Structures are given as structure tokens and as C-alpha cells.
Amino acid sequence: MDIGRIGVWQLFGRAPLPAVRQAAAVIERLGYGALWVGESPGGREVFTSAALLLAATETVPVATGIANLWARDAAAMAAAAEALGEAYPGRFLLGIGVSHKPLVALRGHDYASPLSATADYLSALEAAREGLEFHADPPVPTVLAALRPRMLQLARERTAGAHPYFVPVEHTALAREALGPGRLLAPEQAVVLETDPATARATARAHTSVYLGLPNYVNNLRGLGFGDDDFAGGGSDRLVDAIVAWGDAETVATRVRAHLDAGADHVAVQALSADLGQVSAQLSQLAPALGLTPRPAGG
């Protein structure tokens, strides 16, 4: 599957559908290589969101980033993924992940062994796919949300690659080493097109403060040299600047290229705004700096 070097990550499931359709079409025309759709409490179910995005676009691949394995059993996950792959050949990528303890607890599940749970789920997913009476052609690739070494190893051994989220460039280099060659590495990169430091960091900190409440991300950042002082108050300037690329379009594009230079195959850019119109505007400004080639209408 060709997802290009640069894609877009967005919580499309929280926005009104007309805005989702419009933004997806704009992103496709701008030349971004893939649309990654997240799954979160209060948002639309992620396969439904993926189907809506595929229907609203013509050729751009759509990926789940990620489908929570606690939200559906392996048989349901397999059937949904294969159905989208069958309906839109070569345009759907399945990203799955184990989510986070506080979110899993809300569903009534035990998060005691996330690595074992993920490995067992991958086995069940493979068996469920084999048991289906229909299959996508070409096959739907699967990638794993992976941050720490053992989950990256599982991604290398059992899937097509990894989709890390909320990571600095330093993590991308470590993830590439852990995955080795031949596995897709597609990190997410949050961005704010704003040159005023106080304004940019305020927007960025509203983003980081949410994810610093989730132990998986905090533990991963501890392993990269961040400490308690960095996690206070929504994140120190050092942490915020490492996680969120802000500045003019060229400055932000330089950060995206740094991930590619560190070993990423694809970077999923997340423009930080709750307004999809503003998201589209930021991505429009950023596209030329990223060297993207606009797609002609109807192609």
C-alpha cells in the first residue's frame, strides 16, 4: 500500500459530518498520502469513521490510528477491516492498539497485562481473518500502536509495522532500530502553525496536558529523559516543544523531515484545532513546505 511520506492524523469522529467530508476532500486534494482517524471516548466508532472518510474521498488511503482492541473482539475487528478492504481495494490500513488503563477500565476490562493481551489478540485476529468467507484483495495490512521496546518487538514480529503517537524525534530513531528494516514506521507529529511562542505553546499545552494524564505516554517519555518537572502543568516548555512542532510552515516541515531522517517511512501530521476548517487551513499552508504535489480534481 502506498501511503506516501506524509499523511494527516485527526480525530474526525468528533466533528460534524459535513465538516468531516469537506476536510477529507481538501486533505486529499492537497496531496497528503493518507488519512489517519483516531478513536476516543465520545467520538464515532472508528470503523464507521474510516468508512465515511473512504466514501468522501477518491484515492487516498485511510488508516485507523488506532482501533482499540478492547472495544471489539477479534472477530468483529477482522470482519470490519476485511469489509473495508474489500470495498476499497488497497485503500484501508488497520492500526490497532491496547489503549490505556484508565480508558480500558471505563469499559470494565482488566489492563494488567497489555503486552500479553495484544499478542493474544493478534493471534485471535489472524484466526478470525482466516475464518471469514470473504477477503480483501489486496490484503489489509496491520500495524500496531507501539512505544516501548517489547511492544515494538511485537510489532516487528507480528505485524507490518508500528504507529507511535505522542513521541519526539528521538523516539523515532529508537523505534526504527527496534523494528529493523522492512517494517513500516509511521509516527504521529502534532503541529501548530503559529510563530508567537506564548500563543503556540498555549495551544500545544492544551494538547499535551490531555496525554500526560495517561501512564503509557508518561512512562515512554521518562525513558527518553523527561522527568517529573517536565510533566507538571501540562508539560514544560522543553517537553511541549519536543512533542508539538510550532512556528511557520518551514519550521514545522523541518520537524517532520527530522522524523523521516531518523528512520520514519511516513509521518502523520496532526494540526491542533477543534475546528476542521482551521485544520484544513493549517494543512494547506504546510503542504508546499512539505513538498506535496496537489492531486488534480477527479484523480
C-alpha positions in Angstrom: 0.0 0.0 0.0 1.3 3.4 -1.0 0.6 5.9 1.9 3.3 8.3 0.8 5.7 10.0 3.1 3.3 12.5 4.8 -0.2 11.9 6.0 -2.7 13.5 8.3 -3.9 12.3 11.7 -7.2 13.7 13.1 -10.0 12.9 15.5 -12.5 13.1 12.7 -15.1 11.3 14.8 -15.8 14.3 17.0 -16.7 16.8 14.2 -20.0 17.3 12.3 -20.2 15.0 9.3 -20.4 17.8 6.7 -17.2 19.3 8.0 -15.6 15.8 8.1 -16.4 15.2 4.4 -15.2 18.6 3.4 -11.9 18.4 5.3 -11.2 14.9 3.9 -11.7 16.1 0.4 -9.4 19.1 0.9 -6.7 17.0 2.5 -6.8 14.5 -0.4 -6.5 17.3 -3.0 -3.6 18.8 -1.1 -1.6 15.7 -1.8 -1.3 14.1 1.7 -0.7 10.4 1.4 -3.1 9.0 4.0 -5.8 9.9 6.5 -5.4 8.5 9.9 -8.5 8.6 12.1 -8.4 8.2 15.8 -10.8 6.6 18.3 -11.7 8.3 21.5 -14.4 8.3 24.2 -17.4 10.3 22.9 -16.4 10.1 19.3 -17.7 7.9 16.4 -16.8 4.3 16.2 -13.5 4.2 14.3 -14.5 1.8 11.5 -17.6 3.9 10.9 -15.4 7.0 10.7 -13.0 5.2 8.3 -15.9 4.2 6.1 -17.1 7.8 6.0 -13.7 9.0 5.0 -13.2 6.4 2.3 -16.6 7.4 0.9 -15.8 11.1 1.0 -12.5 10.7 -0.9 -11.4 9.1 -4.2 -8.0 7.5 -3.9 -6.3 8.4 -0.6 -5.8 5.5 1.8 -7.4 5.7 5.2 -5.9 4.2 8.4 -7.2 3.6 11.9 -4.9 5.2 14.4 -5.9 3.3 16.3 -8.7 0.8 16.7 -8.9 -0.1 20.4 -8.7 -3.8 20.8 -10.8 -3.6 24.0 -13.7 -2.0 22.0 -14.4 -5.1 19.9 -13.5 -8.7 19.8 -11.1 -10.1 17.2 -13.9 -11.5 15.0 -15.6 -8.1 14.8 -12.3 -6.4 14.1 -11.4 -8.8 11.4 -14.8 -8.6 9.7 -14.8 -4.8 9.7 -11.3 -4.5 8.4 -11.8 -7.0 5.6 -15.1 -5.4 4.6 -13.4 -2.0 4.2 -10.5 -3.6 2.4 -12.9 -5.4 0.0 -15.0 -2.3 -0.6 -12.0 0.0 -1.1 -9.1 -2.2 -2.5 -5.7 -1.0 -1.5 -7.1 2.0 0.5 -7.5 0.7 4.1 -4.8 0.1 6.7 -5.7 -1.3 10.1 -3.9 0.2 13.0 -4.7 -1.5 16.4 -3.6 -0.8 19.9 -4.1 -1.7 23.5 -5.2 1.8 24.6 -4.6 3.0 28.2 -5.5 1.7 31.6 -8.0 4.5 32.6 -9.8 4.2 29.3 -9.9 0.4 29.4 -11.2 0.5 33.0 -14.2 2.5 31.8 -15.1 -0.5 29.6 -14.8 -2.9 32.5 -11.7 -4.7 31.4 -8.5 -5.6 33.2 -5.4 -3.9 31.9 -3.0 -6.0 33.9 -1.0 -7.5 31.0 -1.2 -5.2 28.0 1.6 -6.9 26.1 0.1 -10.4 26.5 -3.3 -9.1 25.7 -2.1 -7.6 22.5 -0.2 -10.8 21.5 -3.2 -12.9 22.2 -5.4 -10.5 20.3 -3.2 -10.6 17.2 -3.4 -14.4 17.2 -7.2 -14.3 17.5 -7.3 -11.7 14.8 -5.3 -13.8 12.4 -7.5 -16.8 13.1 -10.7 -14.7 12.6 -9.5 -13.4 9.3 -8.7 -16.9 8.0 -12.2 -18.0 9.0 -14.0 -15.3 7.1 -16.0 -16.2 3.9 -14.7 -13.1 2.1 -11.3 -11.4 2.0 -9.9 -8.1 0.8 -7.7 -8.1 -2.3 -5.0 -6.9 -1.8 -4.8 -7.9 1.8 -5.3 -5.3 4.5 -2.0 -4.5 6.3 -2.0 -4.3 10.1 0.2 -2.0 12.2 0.5 -1.8 16.0 0.4 1.2 18.3 3.8 0.7 19.9 6.0 2.9 22.1 8.3 0.7 24.4 10.8 -1.9 23.3 8.7 -5.0 23.9 5.7 -3.7 22.1 7.9 -2.5 19.2 9.3 -6.1 19.1 5.8 -7.5 18.9 5.0 -5.1 16.1 8.2 -6.2 14.2 7.4 -9.9 14.7 3.7 -10.0 14.2 2.6 -7.0 12.1 3.5 -4.8 9.2 5.0 -2.1 11.5 4.3 0.5 14.1 2.3 3.7 14.5 3.7 5.6 17.5 1.8 8.5 18.9 2.8 11.5 21.1 6.6 10.9 20.5 9.6 13.2 19.8 12.1 12.6 17.0 14.4 10.8 19.4 11.8 8.0 19.8 11.6 7.6 16.0 15.3 6.8 15.9 14.9 4.2 18.7 11.8 2.7 17.1 13.5 2.3 13.7 16.3 0.4 15.4 13.9 -1.8 17.3 11.8 -2.5 14.2 14.7 -3.1 11.9 14.3 -2.8 8.1 11.3 -3.8 6.2 8.7 -2.7 8.7 6.5 0.4 8.4 7.3 3.2 10.9 4.6 5.9 10.9 4.8 8.2 13.9 2.3 11.0 14.5 3.5 14.6 14.8 1.3 17.3 16.3 1.8 20.8 14.8 0.7 24.4 15.3 1.3 27.0 12.6 1.9 29.9 15.0 5.1 31.9 15.4 4.3 33.6 18.7 5.8 31.4 21.4 3.2 32.1 24.1 0.3 31.5 21.8 1.8 28.4 20.2 2.7 26.8 23.5 -0.7 27.6 24.9 -2.3 25.6 22.1 0.3 22.9 22.3 0.0 22.6 26.1 -3.8 22.1 25.9 -2.9 19.1 23.8 -0.1 17.7 25.9 -2.0 18.1 29.1 -4.5 15.5 28.0 -2.0 12.9 27.1 0.2 13.5 30.1 -2.6 12.1 32.2 -2.1 8.6 30.5 0.7 6.5 32.1 1.8 4.8 28.8 2.9 8.2 27.4 4.5 9.4 30.6 6.5 6.2 31.0 7.7 6.3 27.5 8.8 9.9 27.9 10.6 9.0 31.1 12.6 6.5 29.1 13.6 9.3 26.8 15.0 11.5 29.6 12.0 13.6 30.7 11.2 13.8 34.4 8.5 14.9 36.9 9.2 18.6 36.3 8.6 18.2 32.6 5.2 16.6 33.3 3.8 19.3 35.6 1.4 21.9 34.5 0.6 20.3 31.1 4.3 20.0 30.3 7.4 22.0 30.5 8.5 24.2 27.5 11.1 21.5 26.8 8.6 18.7 26.6 5.9 20.7 24.8 8.4 21.8 22.2 9.6 18.2 21.7 6.1 16.8 21.2 4.5 19.7 19.2 6.2 21.3 16.3 5.2 25.0 16.1 6.3 28.0 14.1 6.0 28.9 10.5 5.4 26.3 7.8 9.1 25.8 7.0 9.9 25.3 10.7 7.2 22.8 11.2 8.2 21.0 7.9 11.8 20.8 9.2 10.5 18.8 12.3 8.5 16.4 10.0 11.6 15.9 7.9 13.6 15.1 11.1 11.3 12.2 11.7 11.9 10.9 8.2 15.7 11.4 8.6 15.5 9.4 11.9 14.0 6.4 10.1 10.3 7.1 9.7 8.7 5.9 6.5 5.7 8.1 6.9 4.7 10.9 9.3 1.1 11.6 10.2 0.7 15.3 10.9 -1.9 16.4 13.4 -2.9 20.1 13.1 -4.1 21.1 16.5 -7.5 22.7 16.3 -11.0 21.5 17.1 -12.3 23.4 14.0 -11.8 21.3 10.9 -11.8 24.4 8.8 -8.8 25.7 10.8 -7.2 22.2 10.4 -7.6 22.4 6.6 -6.2 25.9 6.6 -3.1 24.9 8.5 -2.6 21.8 6.3 -3.0 24.0 3.2 -0.2 26.3 4.4 2.0 23.4 5.4 1.6 21.3 2.2 4.0 23.4 0.0 6.7 23.4 2.6 6.4 19.6 2.8 6.9 19.4 -1.0 3.5 17.8 -1.5 2.0 17.6 -5.0 -1.7 18.5 -5.2 -4.0 15.9 -6.7 -6.0 17.0 -9.7 -9.7 17.0 -9.3 -11.1 13.6 -10.1 -7.8 11.8 -9.9 
